[in-house]
Amino acid sequence: MDGTNPHRAFGRWLAPIAALALLGGGGMGLAQDAPATAPLSADLAPVAKPDQPAFQPSEEAQFETAFARFDIPAQPALPDHAVDITTIEPPEPAATPIGPGIASYYGRRFHGRPTASGEAFDMHDFTAAHKTLPFGSRVRVTNTRNGASVIVRVNDRGPFVRGRDIDLSRAAAEEIGIVRSGHGRVELELLDN
């Protein structure tokens, strides 16, 4: 030997191997003898930076936490004296029978033209022309053949064809089924506004 203490030389080379064994690396066979949860030395432990928290929750978790107090149940319980307005049906408007008549309709050719009331005729709206009823009057028109009815607002004068009592817009005529024939027998009722 060269005069060095053999125990000291052995300790110099054994220290790095022991460190590798504690860290689980090296493949020297010493790692098998080390405990599975060997504590890390103080200088190898992760260090938290002073300006950042050790744990940062996700943005979604922060959002959910911030708004959790505003959660409202989907269906709040109604007190006994409350009325559920979705179950109330509006009453039928009072109606004054005008009598039977013949209804015809007008549509595409007059669409956009001014009516006698001054508003533009819209064939897609539920309107009608009548000879004497005031503008704004609402009339229920019922097809006597099929029972279909529609409520129209009078905004024009007419019809000016003998034997016709009311001219409906095309949309109203479709609603009661007289478009194909061009006219039909109807019952008229004036509704209270």
C-alpha positions as CSV (number, residue, x, y, z in Angstrom):
1,M,0.0,0.0,0.0
2,D,1.0,3.6,-0.4
3,G,0.9,4.4,3.3
4,T,-2.7,5.6,3.5
5,N,-5.1,4.3,6.0
6,P,-7.2,1.5,4.3
7,H,-10.3,2.3,6.3
8,R,-10.1,5.9,5.1
9,A,-9.7,4.9,1.4
10,F,-12.6,2.5,1.7
11,G,-14.8,5.3,3.2
12,R,-14.0,7.7,0.3
13,W,-15.3,5.3,-2.3
14,L,-18.1,3.9,-0.3
15,A,-19.7,7.3,0.4
16,P,-20.7,8.0,-3.3
17,I,-22.1,4.4,-3.7
18,A,-24.1,4.7,-0.5
19,A,-25.6,8.1,-1.7
20,L,-26.5,6.4,-5.0
21,A,-28.2,3.6,-3.2
22,L,-30.2,6.0,-1.1
23,L,-31.4,7.7,-4.2
24,G,-32.4,4.5,-5.9
25,G,-30.0,4.8,-8.8
26,G,-26.7,3.4,-9.8
27,G,-27.7,-0.2,-10.4
28,M,-24.8,-1.3,-8.0
29,G,-26.9,-3.8,-6.1
30,L,-26.9,-1.6,-3.0
31,A,-30.2,0.0,-3.9
32,Q,-32.0,-3.3,-3.1
33,D,-30.8,-3.1,0.5
34,A,-32.0,0.6,0.9
35,P,-35.5,1.1,2.4
36,A,-38.2,1.9,-0.2
37,T,-39.0,5.3,1.4
38,A,-35.6,6.5,2.2
39,P,-35.7,10.1,3.4
40,L,-34.0,12.7,1.2
41,S,-31.2,14.7,2.6
42,A,-32.1,18.2,3.6
43,D,-30.2,19.7,0.7
44,L,-32.1,17.5,-1.9
45,A,-35.6,18.4,-0.7
46,P,-37.7,20.7,-3.0
47,V,-37.6,24.3,-1.8
48,A,-40.8,26.4,-2.1
49,K,-40.2,29.9,-3.5
50,P,-41.2,32.6,-1.1
51,D,-43.3,34.5,-3.7
52,Q,-45.4,31.5,-4.7
53,P,-47.6,29.2,-2.7
54,A,-46.6,25.6,-2.5
55,F,-50.0,24.6,-4.0
56,Q,-52.0,26.5,-6.6
57,P,-55.6,25.3,-7.3
58,S,-56.8,25.3,-10.9
59,E,-58.7,28.3,-12.3
60,E,-61.8,26.2,-12.6
61,A,-61.6,25.3,-8.9
62,Q,-61.1,28.9,-8.0
63,F,-64.1,29.9,-10.1
64,E,-66.4,27.2,-8.6
65,T,-65.3,28.2,-5.1
66,A,-66.0,31.9,-5.7
67,F,-69.5,31.4,-7.1
68,A,-70.6,28.5,-4.9
69,R,-72.6,30.8,-2.6
70,F,-74.7,32.0,-5.5
71,D,-75.9,28.5,-6.5
72,I,-79.7,28.5,-6.7
73,P,-81.8,25.4,-6.7
74,A,-83.3,24.6,-10.2
75,Q,-86.8,24.5,-8.9
76,P,-87.3,26.7,-5.8
77,A,-90.0,25.5,-3.4
78,L,-93.2,27.5,-3.7
79,P,-95.0,28.6,-0.5
80,D,-98.6,27.4,-0.1
81,H,-100.1,30.8,-0.9
82,A,-98.1,31.2,-4.2
83,V,-99.8,30.9,-7.6
84,D,-98.0,29.1,-10.5
85,I,-98.8,31.4,-13.4
86,T,-97.8,28.8,-15.9
87,T,-100.9,26.8,-15.1
88,I,-103.3,29.7,-15.5
89,E,-105.1,29.9,-18.8
90,P,-106.2,33.4,-19.8
91,P,-110.0,33.7,-20.0
92,E,-111.6,33.7,-23.4
93,P,-112.4,37.2,-24.5
94,A,-116.1,38.1,-24.4
95,A,-117.6,37.9,-27.9
96,T,-120.6,39.4,-29.6
97,P,-121.9,37.3,-32.6
98,I,-122.0,39.2,-35.8
99,G,-123.5,36.3,-37.8
100,P,-122.7,34.1,-40.7
101,G,-120.9,35.3,-43.8
102,I,-118.5,34.5,-46.6
103,A,-114.8,35.1,-46.1
104,S,-112.3,35.5,-48.9
105,Y,-108.6,36.4,-48.7
106,Y,-106.1,38.7,-50.4
107,G,-102.3,38.2,-50.4
108,R,-99.2,38.4,-52.5
109,R,-100.5,41.0,-55.0
110,F,-101.4,43.5,-52.2
111,H,-98.4,42.7,-49.9
112,G,-96.6,45.9,-48.9
113,R,-99.3,48.3,-50.2
114,P,-101.0,50.8,-47.8
115,T,-104.3,49.7,-46.3
116,A,-107.2,52.1,-45.6
117,S,-105.9,52.5,-42.0
118,G,-102.6,53.7,-43.4
119,E,-100.4,50.7,-42.3
120,A,-98.7,48.5,-44.9
121,F,-100.6,45.3,-45.7
122,D,-98.7,42.2,-44.5
123,M,-100.0,39.0,-45.9
124,H,-98.2,37.1,-43.1
125,D,-100.0,39.0,-40.3
126,F,-103.5,38.1,-39.0
127,T,-105.4,41.0,-40.3
128,A,-108.7,41.6,-42.2
129,A,-110.7,44.0,-44.3
130,H,-114.3,44.7,-43.2
131,K,-116.8,47.3,-44.6
132,T,-118.0,48.8,-41.4
133,L,-116.1,47.6,-38.3
134,P,-113.7,50.2,-36.7
135,F,-110.0,49.8,-37.4
136,G,-108.4,47.8,-34.6
137,S,-111.5,45.7,-34.0
138,R,-110.7,42.0,-33.3
139,V,-112.9,39.5,-34.9
140,R,-112.9,35.7,-34.4
141,V,-113.5,34.0,-37.8
142,T,-114.6,30.4,-37.7
143,N,-114.8,28.1,-40.7
144,T,-118.2,26.3,-40.5
145,R,-116.9,23.4,-42.6
146,N,-114.0,22.3,-40.4
147,G,-114.4,24.3,-37.2
148,A,-111.0,26.0,-37.4
149,S,-110.9,29.6,-36.2
150,V,-108.6,32.6,-36.2
151,I,-108.6,36.0,-34.5
152,V,-107.9,38.9,-36.9
153,R,-107.5,42.6,-36.5
154,V,-109.4,44.9,-38.9
155,N,-107.0,47.3,-40.6
156,D,-108.5,47.7,-44.0
157,R,-111.8,48.3,-45.8
158,G,-113.5,45.7,-48.1
159,P,-114.3,43.3,-49.6
160,F,-115.8,45.1,-52.6
161,V,-117.2,41.9,-54.2
162,R,-120.9,41.2,-53.8
163,G,-121.7,38.4,-51.4
164,R,-118.4,38.6,-49.4
165,D,-118.4,39.8,-45.8
166,I,-114.7,39.8,-44.8
167,D,-111.4,39.7,-46.5
168,L,-108.7,37.9,-44.6
169,S,-104.9,38.1,-45.0
170,R,-103.4,35.0,-46.6
171,A,-102.0,33.8,-43.2
172,A,-105.4,34.0,-41.6
173,A,-107.0,32.2,-44.6
174,E,-104.4,29.4,-44.3
175,E,-105.2,29.1,-40.6
176,I,-108.8,28.3,-41.2
177,G,-108.3,26.4,-44.5
178,I,-109.9,28.5,-47.2
179,V,-106.9,29.2,-49.4
180,R,-107.5,26.4,-51.8
181,S,-111.1,27.3,-52.5
182,G,-110.5,31.0,-52.3
183,H,-113.5,31.6,-50.0
184,G,-115.6,29.9,-47.4
185,R,-118.6,30.1,-45.2
186,V,-117.7,31.5,-41.8
187,E,-119.2,32.6,-38.4
188,L,-118.0,36.1,-37.3
189,E,-117.8,37.2,-33.7
190,L,-116.6,40.7,-32.5
191,L,-114.3,40.4,-29.5
192,D,-114.2,42.9,-26.6
193,N,-110.8,44.7,-26.7
